[in-house]
């Protein structure tokens, strides 16, 4: 099974200064992941559309200038941005949130977020524990707070909220079940436990309880029974080794339970190494 290696820290960082990785702005065709889950983001920034006959859910955006690209990708897979009813995010870092305010205004969709990330969304990143101190993206009003274990339902679509803190205090994943070919596929839109450069776990921690939050996320993700997974960055879930533009759709394209567990364990190893180094 595919082993994913991410050599570039920039792909994991939301640092607001310096050059942006080219993959964050590089277009990539929208495509069906499985069932009613579509990827509509850039080459490396994961933006996901969950469709239903009563409107759609959009998870994440990319950069501020990415709205036209997201709109084109949504249209290319047969849907309309104007039919988005709910906006979600996986983490309140600017590379995943910067177009939320614009898309909210354009569609009238509601912004739903965890209690940990809602304040950061509403002040445009100013209160972000790691990158804050200035406004990093257009603030977006949160209409509803979502919590661990809650079901998000829209038409025939149903997502379950799985709090995955550490990367941000309110990081969150979403699980869903898709039935195709007389089989149920367990799907997770996973916020992975990556540690941004400069983040501190236990010695002058970036925020109180950070180390415990990461430990909780790794423990929960290792226990997940999943078939298909995607993540906030294409490089995290091996997008470009699993999918080529124009290839025929198959529900098995992103089936990779071993790859998910391997990546969670790899990230946990980096966490344990930093924990040990800080405690010396």
Buried (B, 14 or more C-beta within 10 A) or exposed (E): EEEBEBEEEBBBBBBBEEEEBEBBBEEBBBBBBBBBBBBBBBBBBBBBBBBBEEBBBBBBBBBBEBBEBBBBBBEEBEBEBEBBBBBBBBBBBBBBBBBBBBBBEBBEBBBBBBEBBBBBBBBBBBBBBBBBEEEBBBBBEBBEBBEEEBEBBBBEBBBBBBBBBBBBBBBBBBBBEBEEEEEEBBBBBBBBBBBBEEBBBEEEBBBEEBBBBBBBBBEBBEEBEBBBBBBBBBBBBBBBEBBEEEEEEEBEBBBBBEBBBBBBEBBBEEBBEBBEEBEE
